[in-house]
């Protein structure tokens, strides 16, 4: 039972890392495309979620 629980936790943290990578890519796209205020918001989002 413990090993099953541990495995599930590992998968959850891997998913979180993938999510963070996606957020970082979105922030980079925003930085390239939009106004500086939105970029600042993107930075705040990046540090809060990751």
C-alpha positions as CSV (number, residue, x, y, z in Angstrom):
1,X,0.0,0.0,0.0
2,X,2.8,2.5,0.9
3,X,4.6,1.9,-2.4
4,X,1.4,2.6,-4.3
5,X,0.9,5.8,-2.4
6,X,4.5,6.9,-3.0
7,X,4.2,6.2,-6.7
8,X,1.1,8.3,-7.0
9,X,2.9,11.2,-5.2
10,X,5.8,10.9,-7.7
11,X,3.4,11.2,-10.6
12,X,1.7,14.2,-9.1
13,X,5.0,16.1,-8.7
14,X,6.1,15.2,-12.3
15,X,2.8,16.6,-13.5
16,X,3.4,19.8,-11.5
17,X,6.9,20.2,-13.1
18,X,5.4,19.8,-16.6
19,X,2.7,22.4,-15.7
20,X,5.5,24.8,-14.5
21,X,7.4,24.3,-17.8
22,X,4.1,25.2,-19.7
23,X,3.7,28.3,-17.6
24,X,7.3,29.4,-18.3
25,X,6.7,28.9,-22.1
26,X,3.5,31.0,-21.9
27,X,5.4,33.7,-20.0
28,X,8.1,33.8,-22.6
29,X,5.5,34.1,-25.4
30,X,3.7,36.9,-23.6
31,X,7.1,38.7,-23.1
32,X,7.8,38.4,-26.8
33,X,4.3,39.6,-27.9
34,X,2.7,42.0,-25.5
35,X,3.1,45.1,-23.4
36,X,5.6,45.2,-20.4
37,X,2.8,45.4,-17.8
38,X,1.6,42.0,-18.9
39,X,5.1,40.7,-18.8
40,X,5.4,41.8,-15.1
41,X,2.1,40.0,-14.4
42,X,3.6,36.9,-16.1
43,X,6.7,37.1,-13.8
44,X,4.5,37.3,-10.7
45,X,2.5,34.3,-12.0
46,X,5.7,32.3,-12.6
47,X,7.1,32.9,-9.1
48,X,3.8,32.2,-7.4
49,X,2.9,29.0,-9.2
50,X,6.4,27.5,-9.2
